[in-house]
């Protein structure tokens, strides 16, 4: 049983891909590009100017790439939805809610590993694929034709969430329906940048939603949350999803406080002041006075924001802790941090963390500090050092939340040794015990991989331990040593 229109869609994709390939050859001077001849492109004839022809081909290729991308996205949607359906058929009828949840987890995990994305992304794709293939036929058709980008299609899915079938069809028809009298014809949806399309779609949705915004807001308040995303260079993003009035009030209040601190002696920008005041509010409960006793500004990097208590592993190269090198330390759950930040955590702020010193010869863990109210067993600590996070491919769940587990069950003869232990997060611990996903062998320094129900093997990440940089005086001493 095939999906209607698949052959036609594939043929259209092949034609679009061939046209795109031709533009790439012309624009980049590939084989058979005919650089010395005249050619016509989608923007008109290049006349006798080959350079103009190549430039036009580059633009036509960019335009063609958008169409090809959209077609590929449509096939990805169709394949994801088809796999979910076929996997359910292969598994047979479910006998309990728990079995249904386990099957869904297995499908999400398989798609995530196949696409090399997080399970959150795979779950979102499967949900979007379900909506597009069952409730948004006009959007999927426009995506398949290359008239709508994947970003536009996701926006349509987002903005129809919570609408009944009639409301979703009306919103979709407003922007994509060919026979709707009040269709948005001033600019086709695919020709709007995604942010503008979202603004238009959301405006129409708010005006025509069958449920009042008061009721919808009351439900949405339950989804308020705080999110943390690590970034480069020892920095991270902290964002809050809040009711609009509270978010605006916080922003305006912090802005007003930042403005009062501006003056000739203040070197921080408004953006930096906002960030410092927000950090102090969150960590100490009050913005206070950010100026120093002599009227100048506080330290530009942190102000007088108190250091957080880190209930995590802080892996510090020995020489970096001594201040002899500036190589990064590692904060569990985040990644590389400046050595100065690690030294501050060790010296000033964090009484509930495990300091880990590394061997200056090879970067391997050397010592685990135990000055903490939370003292895990030695083997649990070594698992945390070996894996760093849940070993399931793509999972970012960090070590403090994970569960030590026998790879080969104790009842089946498994031993309690580091090479027979993993530390999956609670979600993937359940996945192991409720589905056919199975962990593979581990070793002292390598976490286990995973084998999916389809027999595909997915390797886990390994820790990137590297030999630390030796301080100059050590290198000089080594250089001056007389070999035996």
N, C-alpha and C positions, 0 to 999 in steps of 0.2 A: 504494500500500500504506500503510495507516494503522496507527497503534498502537491496539490494542484499548482501549476505554474512554475514548478521548480526548473524544468528544462528551459523554459523561456527566460527565466531569471538568470540561469547560468550562461545562456547564449548572449544575453544582453551584457553580462559582466565580462565575458570573453571579448566582446566587441569593444567595450569601454577600456579594458586593460590593453588591448592591442593599439587602440588610438593613443592611449597614454604613453605606451612604450615608444610609439613613433615620435611623439612630441619630445620625449626624453632624448632619443637619438638625435633629433634635429637640434634641440636646444643645447645639448652637451657635446655635440660633435661625434656621436657614435658611428658605428659601422653603418654604411648606407644612408648617412644623413643627407647627402647631396649638398654639402656646404657651399659648393660653388655655383649652384643652380638656383633659379627662382623657385619660390614655393608660396603656396597659399596657406594661411593659418586661419584659426577661428576669428581672428581680429582683422582679417583683410589681407590683401596681397602685399608681399614685402618688396615688390618691384625688383629692381636690380641690386638691392643692398643686402648682401648675405648676412651682415651683422645684425641688421634690423630683423631679418627673418629668424635668426637664432634667438634674439631677444623675445620676439613674439611667440616662438615655440616654447620658450621657458615659461612665459605667462600662461599659455594654453596648457602646458604640462601641469602647472600648479593648479589650474582650474580642474583639469582632468583628475588630478590626484584626490581632490576633494570628493569628486563623484565616485572614484574607485573606493576611497575610504568608506563612504556611506554604504556602498554595495557590500563591502566586506563586513561592515557592522551588521547589516541586515542578515547576511548568511550566518554570522556568529550568533545572532539572536535566534534564528531558526534552528541552528544546530544545538544550542543550549536547551531550547524548549523541547526539541525532539529527543535529546538524550535523556532529559528528565522523565519524559513520558515512557520511553523505551526501558529505562532502568526500573521504573515502577512496575511495568508489565513483566519484566524478567524476575523481579522479586516476588511477584504474586500479591494476593490480597493481604492486607495487614490485619492483625488480630487484636491489636491494642494501641492506644495512643503512644505508648513508649516505643513500640516497634515502628510506628509511623515516623516519629521524631528521629529514630536511629537511621531509617532509610533516607530521610531528608539530609541528615548530617553527612551520610556517606556520599550522596550525590554532590552536595556542595563541595566536599573535600576533593572529590575526583575532578570536578570542573576547575577548582582552584589550582590543583597541581598541574592539570593539562595546560592551563593558561599562564602558569607561573605568576599568580596573583594571590592576594590574601583571601581567606575564606569570606571575609566581609564583602570584598569586591565581587567574589563569585556568587555569593548569596544575593547581592544586589542585582547582578546580571540576570540570574535565574528569575528573580521577581519581575524585573523589567521585561524579560523575554516572555514571561507568562502574560503580562498585561498587553504587550504589543501583539502577540499572536492570538489572543482571545478577545480583547476589548477595544483595540485601537487599530482597526484594519487600514484606515486612511494613512495613519502615520507610518505603519510598516510598509505600505505600498510606496509612499513617497521616499522612504529610506532606501528601499530596494531599487527604486528608479534613479537614485542618486540626486534627488531634488531636495533632500533634507539631510543635514548632518546628524551624526550620532548624538552630539550635544543637544541639538534641537529635539530629537526623539526622546532623550532622557527628560528634558524639560516638560514635554507633553505628558510623559508618564507621571512626573512629579505633580504637575498642576491638575491632573485628573484624579489624583489620589483623594479618596474621601467622597468623590462624586458618585451618584448612582449611574446606572448604565445610560439613562437618557441624558443626564448632565454631561457625562464624559463624551457622548456622541455629539452633543451640541457644541461643546468647546472645540472638539476636533474638527467638526464641520465648519466652524467659524473661520478657521485658518486654512483648512485643507480641502473642504468639501467643494466639488466642482459645480454643484447645482443649488447652492444655498444663496438666497437673494442678498443676505447681508454679510457675505463672506468678506474677510479682510483683504480687499484687493489692492489697497494702497501700496502694499509691498508684500510679495510672497514671503511666507514664513522662512523659507530657506535662504532668502536674500537678506534677512535681518541678522545682525550679529546675535549670538545666543543671549546675551544679557538683555538686549532690547526685546527679543522675542519673549523672554521670560516675563519682562515687565508688562508687555501687552497681554500675554496669556493670563497672568495673575490678575491684572486689572479686570479683564472680562470675567474671570472666575469669581472674584469677589463680588462683582455686581450681579451675577446670575446664580450664585450658589443657593440651593434651596434651603440650607440651614443658616441661621443668622450668624454673623461673625462673633457675637457674644458667646454663643454656645460653642462655636469652634475654638475660640480663644480659651475658654474654660478647660476644654480637653487638652489643648496644646500646652497649657501651663504644666501639665503632668510630665511633659517631655523635657523640661528644663534640665540642663546638665552643664558640667564643666569638662573641657577636653584639653589634653596635653599632648603635644606633638614635638618630639626632639628635632633639632635643626643642627646646622653646622657650627663650627667654631665655638663650642661651649655654650650655645644658646638654645632656646626652646620657645615654642609658641604655647600660650595659655589662652584659651578662648572660652567664653561662657554663652550658652544659649538661654536667654532670659526673656521674660515679658518685655515688650518694647518700651513701656514707660519706665521700668526699672533700669533697663540697659541705657536708655537715654539719660535718665537721672544720674546714673553712675558716671557716664561719659562727661556730662555737663559739670558735675561736681568736681571731678578730677581736673577737668580743663580749667575751671575757675581757681582751684587750688594752685595749679601750675602757673597761672597768670600772676598770682600774688607773689610768686617767688622770682619772677623775672625782674632783672635789674642790671645795673652796670657790673656788679660783682658776680653775677650768675653766668657761668659758662655753658650750662646745659641748654640744649634746644627745647622747644615746647614738647616735641615728641619724646625726648629723653626724660623730661620732667614728668610727663604723664606716666611713663613706664615706671619710674622710680616711686612715685606716689602710690600707684596701684599696687606695686609689690609690697610697699610698707603697710598699706591698708590691709592687705590679705595676710601678711605675716605677723603683724603686731596689733591690728585692730584699730589703728589710728594713724592719720597722716602726720600729725605733729608738725614741728618746725624743721624744715630741711636745711636751715642755715646753720653754720658753725658758730661757735661762741664769739669769734671776731667779726662776724657779719658776712663772711664769705660763704661760698657754697660748700656743701658736704662733698665727700669723695665722689668724683664724677662717675665712676663705674657702678657703685652700689648705693651712694648716699649713706645713710645710717640704717639701711634696711637690715634687720637681724638675719643671721644665717639660719637656714632651715635645719632641723634635725633629720639627718638622712638615715632611714632604717633600711639601708641597702649595703651591698658590697662596694667598697671603694678600692680599686686595684691600683696600687701606686708603685712604680719602679723605685727601687731603693734610693738610687742617686737623685731622682726627682724629688723624693720626700726630703732628702737632705739639702735640696736647693742647689745641687751641683749641675743638674741638667734641667731643661725645660720641656722634656718630652711629655706627651699627654698621659694623664691617668685615665681610668675607666670607671664611670659611675654606672652601676647596675641599673638597667631600665632606661638608660639614656644613651651611653656610649662615651666617646672620648671627651674629656674635659681638660682645661688647662691645669698644669701642675700646681699653679698658685691657688686655684680653686680647691684642689684636693688638699693642699697644705692647710688652707683655711678651715676646711671641714674637719681635718684631723686635729688642728690646734684650737679652734674656736667654737665650732657650732654643733658637731654631731656626736652625741653621746650614745646613740643607739644604732651604730653601724658596725660592720665587720671590716676592719682594715686588712687589706691583702697586699703583702709585699711580694715583689717578683724578683726572680733570680737575675742578677745582672749579666749572666752568661747567655741565657737562652730565652728569657722572658716568661719562664714557667712559674706558677705560683710557688712561693717560698714559705710564707708564714700567713696564718689566718689569725687575726686578732680576735679575742674573745671578751672584750670589755663591752658587754651589751646585755640588756635585760632579756633579749631574745638570743638564746644560745642553741643553735641546731647541732645535731650529731655530726661527728667528723665526716662520715660518709655523705651525709646530706650536703655538707659544705663543699665536699669535693665534686659532687654532682653539679652543684651550682656553678663551680668554677669550670668544669668540663663543658657544660652545655650552654650556660649563660641565659638560656630561655627555654621555653618548650621546644623540644626537638622536632615537632611536626613541621614539614616544609611550609614556609610562609607565615607561621604563627609568631607573633611578637610578644606573647605573654611572658612576663619576666619571672625570674626564679623564685621570688618570695611567694608567689601564688600557686606554684606548681606542686605536684604530688609525687613523691618517690614511689616507684612501681617496679616490680619484677618483670623483666621482658619475657622470660620463661617462668611461668607461674611456679610458686613454691610447691604446690600440690603435684605439679608435673615433673618435679626433680630439679627445679631451678635453684641456684645458690644465691646467697645474699652477698654478692661481690660487685664491685664497681662495673665490671664488664657485663653484668646481667641486670643492671639497673638503669632506668630512665627517669625523667622527671617531667612527664607530660602535664599540661595544664588540665584543670578539671574537665573541660570540654573534650579534649582529645583523649583523656583517660576514659571517659565514657564511650568515645568513639571506638577505642580498642576493645572494650568489653561488650559492646552491643552490636558491632558490625564485623565484617570480614577484614577490616583494616588491621594489619599486624605490624609491629615494629620488627626491624631486623637486628642483627647482632651489633653490639657496641664493643668498645675497648676502653682501656684506661683513659685515653685522650680523645676518643672519637664518639660522639653521641650516636644513637641508633637512627637508621633511616626507616622508611615505611614502605610496605607493599600494599597496594590498593586491592579491592575486590576483583578488579579486572586483570590483576597480575602485573601491573606496571610498578616499577620500583622508583621511589623518589628519595633522593639523598638529602639528609639533613645538613644544615649549616655546621661548619666546624669553627671553633674559636681561632682567631687570627693572632695567635701569640707570636710576637716578634722579639728578637734580641734587642734590648734597649741600647740607646746611645751611651757610650762611656764618656765621662767628663774628660776635659782636655788634659788634666793632670795625670789621670790614669793612663790615657793613651801615650802621653810623653814618657811616663815611667816604663811602660811596656816597650816603647821604641828604644829606650836607652839600655834595656836589659841585654846582657850578653847571653846569647843562646848557649845551652849546654853543649 
